[in-house]
Amino acid sequence: MSRVLSWPHTPIFPHLLDTLKVDRHPTAVTDKGTIRFDLPRGTVEMKFSNPSQQLHPGTEVQVWWKGSGFVCATPEDIEAETHESEESRNIAERVHEVREQLAAARRERHERFVNELDIELPEVEAAELPPPVVETPESQPAAF
């Protein structure tokens, strides 16, 4: 599970966060429960946005930029999310394959039905056919 980090509460200098916005960066949770980076341009320290998601001091985490903020996750969480997304992708591919097979079977069944349709109509003379029914206003029931 990815955990959202607060915006750094240490002073931010121009281009200080640029190096952190590229790739994932390994670090550990400090004794104060924060995520800290000592960069050449200065120190960056962030807290967990949701206190209930706080990790124990010393826990290894990967930090990366996502959309409009920083998130972190333990390597185990990252591996589990990767496995889940691969599994989900495999299921989606399998469903797609099964739907294609089902559509092909339906097409084949329809073609077989149309090709094997063999209805023989009895030969009837025109004189034997009953006259067509023509509806007239008198033959229709009155509406109440």
C-alpha positions as CSV (number, residue, x, y, z in Angstrom):
1,M,0.0,0.0,0.0
2,S,1.4,3.4,-1.0
3,R,1.4,6.0,1.7
4,V,1.0,9.7,0.9
5,L,3.6,12.0,2.4
6,S,3.1,15.6,3.4
7,W,4.7,18.4,1.5
8,P,8.3,18.8,2.9
9,H,8.2,20.9,6.1
10,T,11.9,21.8,5.8
11,P,12.9,25.0,3.8
12,I,12.7,24.4,0.1
13,F,15.2,26.0,-2.3
14,P,14.8,26.3,-6.1
15,H,15.3,22.9,-7.8
16,L,15.7,21.1,-4.4
17,L,13.0,18.6,-5.1
18,D,13.9,18.0,-8.8
19,T,16.2,15.1,-8.0
20,L,13.5,13.5,-5.9
21,K,10.9,13.8,-8.6
22,V,12.9,11.5,-10.9
23,D,12.8,7.7,-10.1
24,R,12.3,6.0,-6.8
25,H,14.6,6.7,-3.9
26,P,15.4,4.3,-1.1
27,T,15.5,5.6,2.5
28,A,14.3,4.7,6.0
29,V,11.8,6.1,8.4
30,T,13.7,8.2,11.0
31,D,13.4,8.0,14.8
32,K,11.0,11.0,14.6
33,G,8.8,9.0,12.2
34,T,9.6,11.2,9.2
35,I,11.1,10.5,5.8
36,R,14.4,12.4,5.4
37,F,16.8,13.0,2.5
38,D,20.1,14.8,2.8
39,L,20.6,16.2,-0.7
40,P,23.5,18.3,-2.0
41,R,21.2,21.4,-2.1
42,G,19.8,20.8,1.3
43,T,17.7,18.5,3.6
44,V,14.2,17.4,2.7
45,E,12.0,16.0,5.4
46,M,8.4,14.8,5.1
47,K,5.8,13.4,7.4
48,F,3.1,10.9,6.7
49,S,-0.1,12.7,5.8
50,N,-2.3,10.1,7.5
51,P,-1.0,9.4,11.0
52,S,-2.7,5.9,10.9
53,Q,-0.4,5.0,8.1
54,Q,2.8,5.8,10.1
55,L,5.6,3.2,9.8
56,H,7.9,2.1,12.5
57,P,11.3,3.9,12.8
58,G,14.0,2.1,10.7
59,T,11.5,0.7,8.2
60,E,13.0,0.7,4.6
61,V,10.8,2.6,2.1
62,Q,11.0,3.7,-1.5
63,V,9.9,7.3,-2.1
64,W,8.7,8.7,-5.5
65,W,6.8,11.5,-7.0
66,K,3.3,10.6,-8.1
67,G,1.0,13.2,-9.8
68,S,1.2,16.2,-7.4
69,G,3.0,14.8,-4.3
70,F,5.3,12.3,-2.8
71,V,4.3,8.8,-1.8
72,C,6.2,5.9,-0.2
73,A,5.9,2.2,0.2
74,T,7.9,-0.6,1.7
75,P,9.7,-2.9,-0.8
76,E,7.3,-5.7,0.2
77,D,4.3,-3.5,-0.5
78,I,5.7,-2.6,-3.9
79,E,6.3,-6.2,-4.8
80,A,2.8,-7.2,-3.7
81,E,1.3,-4.4,-5.8
82,T,3.4,-5.4,-8.7
83,H,2.2,-9.0,-8.3
84,E,-1.4,-8.0,-8.0
85,S,-1.3,-5.8,-11.1
86,E,0.4,-8.6,-13.1
87,E,-2.3,-11.0,-11.9
88,S,-5.0,-8.5,-12.7
89,R,-3.5,-8.0,-16.2
90,N,-3.4,-11.8,-16.7
91,I,-7.0,-12.1,-15.7
92,A,-8.1,-9.3,-18.1
93,E,-6.1,-11.0,-20.9
94,R,-7.7,-14.4,-20.2
95,V,-11.2,-12.8,-20.1
96,H,-10.5,-11.2,-23.5
97,E,-9.4,-14.5,-24.9
98,V,-12.4,-16.3,-23.6
99,R,-14.7,-13.6,-25.0
100,E,-13.0,-14.0,-28.4
101,Q,-13.5,-17.8,-28.3
102,L,-17.1,-17.4,-27.3
103,A,-17.8,-14.9,-30.2
104,A,-16.0,-17.3,-32.7
105,A,-18.2,-20.2,-31.4
106,R,-21.3,-18.1,-31.8
107,R,-20.4,-17.2,-35.3
108,E,-19.6,-20.8,-36.2
109,R,-22.9,-22.0,-34.7
110,H,-24.8,-19.3,-36.6
111,E,-23.1,-20.2,-39.9
112,R,-23.8,-23.9,-39.3
113,F,-27.4,-23.2,-38.5
114,V,-27.9,-21.1,-41.6
115,N,-26.1,-23.6,-43.8
116,E,-28.0,-26.6,-42.4
117,L,-31.3,-24.9,-42.5
118,D,-33.4,-27.2,-44.7
119,I,-37.0,-26.4,-44.7
120,E,-39.1,-27.9,-47.4
121,L,-42.3,-26.2,-48.1
122,P,-45.1,-28.3,-49.6
123,E,-46.0,-27.5,-53.1
124,V,-49.4,-25.9,-53.1
125,E,-51.5,-24.8,-56.0
126,A,-52.6,-21.2,-56.0
127,A,-56.2,-22.3,-56.1
128,E,-55.8,-24.2,-52.8
129,L,-54.4,-21.1,-50.9
130,P,-57.0,-19.3,-48.7
131,P,-57.6,-15.7,-49.6
132,P,-55.6,-13.2,-47.7
133,V,-57.2,-11.6,-44.7
134,V,-57.8,-7.9,-45.1
135,E,-58.7,-5.9,-42.0
136,T,-61.6,-3.5,-42.5
137,P,-62.9,-1.0,-40.0
138,E,-66.1,-3.1,-39.5
139,S,-64.1,-6.2,-38.7
140,Q,-62.2,-4.5,-35.8
141,P,-63.7,-4.4,-32.4
142,A,-65.1,-1.2,-31.1
143,A,-62.9,0.7,-28.6
144,F,-64.6,1.7,-25.4
